[in-house]
Amino acid sequence: MDFIQQNFMWIGLSALSGGMLLWQTFMGSAGNGISANEATLMINRQDALVIDVRETAEWSGGHIPNARHIALGNLAKHLSEIEKFKEKPVIVVCASGNRSRSGCGILKKAGFQQVFNLNGGIHAWSDASLPMTKK
């Protein structure tokens, strides 16, 4: 009991650290996270499909060239439109990487084989000075 009292801070820190590792393990399971540079290579070398799951107003402010816009709330309803990409790499994008993680889960459940979440979302893409369009 004395050990616990004397080392309470270290025990709490260890528990917090372990919890964070478990959180990353479970949250990252929907789709593999990739960087903006890795996404660029995948788009150029493997003809990856990019799906932007942000809302229309966000999309209109700028998006990755040739990306498909399907808001997260509509993704499950529009799976038939992207069915032919089940065997290809699919990169899911949102503003920061959180909503796209949910999109990755939807695609994985629908049988898409290679699903990737853009870490940091469109903000990371923009910060990397990669091209964006409003068309």
C-alpha positions in Angstrom: 0.0 0.0 0.0 2.9 2.4 0.7 4.3 1.7 -2.7 1.0 2.7 -4.4 0.8 5.9 -2.3 4.4 6.9 -3.0 4.2 6.1 -6.7 0.6 7.1 -7.4 1.7 9.7 -10.1 3.8 7.1 -12.0 1.0 4.4 -11.8 -1.5 7.0 -13.1 0.9 8.0 -15.9 1.4 4.3 -16.9 -2.4 3.7 -16.9 -3.0 6.8 -19.0 -0.2 5.8 -21.5 -1.6 2.3 -21.8 -5.1 3.7 -22.4 -3.8 6.0 -25.1 -2.1 3.0 -26.9 -5.3 1.0 -26.7 -7.3 4.0 -28.1 -5.0 4.3 -31.1 -5.2 0.6 -31.7 -9.0 0.5 -31.8 -9.5 3.9 -33.5 -6.9 3.2 -36.2 -8.4 -0.2 -37.1 -11.0 1.2 -39.5 -8.4 2.4 -42.0 -4.7 2.7 -42.2 -3.5 6.2 -41.6 -1.2 7.6 -44.3 0.5 11.0 -44.7 -0.2 13.5 -47.4 3.0 12.5 -49.2 2.2 8.8 -49.0 -1.3 9.6 -50.4 0.3 11.5 -53.3 2.4 8.5 -54.2 -0.6 6.2 -54.0 -2.6 8.5 -56.2 0.1 8.8 -58.8 1.4 5.2 -58.8 -1.6 3.1 -58.0 -4.4 5.4 -59.3 -6.0 5.5 -55.8 -9.5 6.9 -55.5 -9.8 9.9 -53.2 -13.2 10.3 -51.4 -13.8 13.6 -49.6 -16.4 13.1 -46.8 -16.6 16.7 -45.8 -19.8 18.8 -46.1 -20.5 20.6 -49.3 -19.5 24.1 -47.9 -16.1 22.6 -46.9 -15.7 20.9 -50.2 -16.4 24.1 -52.1 -13.7 25.9 -50.2 -11.0 23.7 -51.8 -10.4 20.0 -52.3 -7.9 17.5 -53.7 -8.0 17.4 -57.5 -10.0 14.5 -58.9 -11.4 13.6 -55.5 -15.0 12.5 -55.3 -17.3 14.3 -52.9 -19.6 12.1 -50.8 -20.5 13.6 -47.5 -20.0 11.2 -44.6 -23.8 11.1 -43.9 -24.4 10.0 -47.5 -21.5 7.6 -47.9 -23.5 4.4 -47.1 -26.2 5.4 -49.6 -23.7 6.0 -52.4 -21.6 2.9 -52.2 -22.9 1.5 -55.5 -21.3 4.5 -57.3 -17.9 3.4 -56.1 -18.4 -0.3 -56.1 -15.9 -0.8 -59.0 -13.1 0.5 -56.8 -13.3 -2.3 -54.2 -10.0 -3.8 -55.2 -8.2 -0.4 -55.7 -6.7 1.8 -52.9 -9.2 4.3 -51.5 -8.1 7.3 -49.6 -10.7 8.9 -47.4 -10.3 12.6 -46.5 -12.1 15.1 -44.2 -10.9 18.3 -42.6 -8.7 16.8 -39.9 -8.9 13.0 -40.2 -11.6 12.3 -37.7 -14.7 12.0 -39.9 -12.7 10.2 -42.6 -11.9 7.5 -40.0 -15.6 6.8 -39.8 -15.8 6.7 -43.6 -13.0 4.2 -43.6 -15.1 2.0 -41.3 -18.1 2.2 -43.6 -16.0 1.2 -46.6 -14.3 -1.7 -44.8 -17.7 -3.1 -43.8 -18.8 -2.8 -47.4 -15.9 -5.0 -48.5 -13.4 -2.4 -49.8 -10.0 -4.1 -49.5 -7.5 -1.2 -49.4 -8.9 1.7 -47.3 -6.6 4.5 -46.1 -7.3 7.5 -43.8 -5.5 10.8 -44.7 -3.8 11.7 -41.4 -4.5 15.3 -40.6 -7.1 15.5 -43.4 -7.2 18.3 -45.9 -5.3 20.6 -43.5 -2.3 18.3 -43.7 -2.6 18.2 -47.5 -2.7 22.0 -47.6 0.2 22.3 -45.1 2.3 20.1 -47.4 1.7 22.6 -50.2 0.0 20.0 -52.3 -2.4 21.0 -55.1 -6.0 21.9 -54.3 -8.9 23.0 -56.6 -12.3 24.6 -56.2 -13.6 23.1 -59.5 
